[in-house]
Amino acid sequence: MSTLYTTEFRCVDCAAAVDVRVADSLNANRLPEARQWVLDRALFQTACRCGRTVTAIQPFLYVDFDRGLWIQVLPEDQRPAYHAREPVVTAAYHAAFDPVRGPRFIASLGSLVTPRLVYGYEELREKIVAGDAGLDDALVEALKLEVLAGHPELLRQGVVLLTLDAADAGSLRFGAYAFPPGEPGELVGDVTVLRAMYDALAGQIAAVRDSYPALFEGVYVNVQRYRFEPEPAGAAPSALTI
């Protein structure tokens, strides 16, 4: 079910109190507009009287059984601790669809969705875009790495992160983000690749799994996991940067 309610936030520009409608969970099957809020990048937003748009940063569960989505959304600043959150999210998923605790059909309902952990509303949006296009999200993340590796000019431009913005039968469009030293990430353009590149990866999925095993092993399926992957005990610091 969807649990919408209103809570008070402060505008960062004028400090005025602003009531923003948020939720602890959103079921896109029962509340179809929730999916559109995410796609429109309008989730949990209210306009302040000063003209600023106030966005409430809210952890919540997003569910869409038609598209196979069961997604725990957490604030972006909690991403470095993803390795500690993954088992918690996995346990919550199994508890939610445990036939011992609920009706017999609950396990079948759980089989319709795949548990995922995301940080921030843009990562949630990526999962919805991928689900709409029938894309495997792990293969999408592997494709991002392949695109960056195959286009060194992007790295020279400071692009170190791609986010899936749109997809259709012929192509996938990614937003390209750069992270200047000491500054937040900024969108600097977009990159469009042929759907055939994704299809080629799908055709050799075993090799892709061998190349990027971390993308297929947990519920946090995003290339940013490599930035915060814990080092094995006694290992030297990693030089990997994404």
Number of C-alpha atoms within 10 A of each C-alpha: 13 17 11 13 11 12 13 13 17 16 21 12 12 12 11 14 14 21 18 20 16 22 18 15 18 23 20 20 16 12 13 12 13 20 20 15 14 18 19 10 14 14 19 20 18 19 14 20 12 11 11 13 16 19 20 20 16 16 18 17 18 22 25 21 16 12 19 16 21 20 25 24 21 21 14 15 9 11 20 16 13 21 16 10 17 18 13 12 18 17 11 14 19 13 13 15 19 17 15 10 10 12 10 12 11 15 16 12 12 19 12 14 18 15 21 23 25 23 21 18 21 17 18 21 23 21 22 24 20 20 18 14 15 13 17 13 21 20 21 24 20 22 22 21 18 14 17 17 12 10 11 12 11 18 13 9 11 15 23 18 22 24 22 25 19 19 21 14 10 9 15 21 18 20 18 21 21 20 16 11 7 6 8 9 15 14 14 13 12 14 15 15 16 14 15 13 15 20 14 11 17 17 11 10 13 11 12 18 16 10 11 16 14 18 22 17 11 17 22 25 22 22 22 16 18 14 14 16 15 15 10 8 6 6 8 8 9 11 7 9 9 16
